[in-house]
Amino acid sequence: MDRKSTTLAVVLLASTIGSADPGRADLTQDTSVERLKEIYVACELRAMLEVMPAGEIARCSDVYETLKLRAFGGDWTRLREWFEKRLIADTPA
């Protein structure tokens, strides 16, 4: 994926997940994997678009670790592959 396509994908995907604000996400043991994925994507996109406050970075780090363990068996590579596929899938042709 080239830089222009990545930028377009980030902007479009970011517009679809406004309700997953990483700074306001309530993270508990009961948070569903789907919700964790929404928050994680919001974190990634926000980090691509702007400098985030330290508190939000810490929250996103917690979400990342929880998601990585619960959905991807602790495997960073699997999480990254999932995210990249999602980014590509949400990019218009």
N, C-alpha and C positions, 0 to 999 in steps of 0.2 A: 504494500500500500504506500503510495507516495505521500509527500507532506500535504499537498493540497487536498487529497482525498481524506487523509487523517483529520485535518482541520475541519473539513465539512462534516465528517462523521461525528466529531466531538461536539460541534455546535448543534447538530440535529439531535443527537442523543441527549445532550444536556437539556434541551428544550422539552424532552419527554419525561424527565425524572425530577421535576421541580419539587415534588413532595418528599424527596429523599434527602433533604438538607442534612449534610453530615454534622453540622454544628448543633442540630436540634434532635438528633436521633436518640431514642431511648434504647439502650443496649442492655438486654438481660439474658439470662440463661434460656428464656423462653422465646427469644427473638427467632423467627423462622429463618431458614436458609434463604428463602426467596427475598425476605426483607433485608437480610444481610447483603445479598447480592445487589439490591437496589441502592443501598447506602454505599457500598463499595464502589459501584459505578459512579455515583455522584461524587465521591471523594476523588476518584481518578480524574474525572472530567474537570472538576473544580481546580485540582492541582495543575492541570494542563493549561487552564485559562487565567489563573491568578495566583498570587501569593496568599496562602491561607494563614490565619492566626494560629499560634502555637496550640491553643486548646483544641481547635478543630483537627490539627495534624495528629494530636495525641488520640483523639476520638477515632479518627480514620485508621490509625495504627491498630487500635483495639479491634475495630471491625475487621480489618485485614487478617489479623491473627485468628480471630474467632471463625471467620469464614474459611480460611485456609485449613484449619483443623476439622471443622464440621462438614464441609462440603467437598474438600479435596484431599482428605487424609494427610494433611500437613505438607502437601506437595506444592511448592511455589510455582513450578513449571506448569502444572495442570491448571492452577488458578489463572496464570497469565494467558495460557492458550484459550481458556474459556472467555476471558475478557476480550482478547483480540478477535475471537470469532464473533462475539456479541457486537463489538464495534463495527466489524465488517458487515454483519447481517443487517445492522440498522442503518447502513449507508445506502442511500438511493443509487440505483444503477445509472 
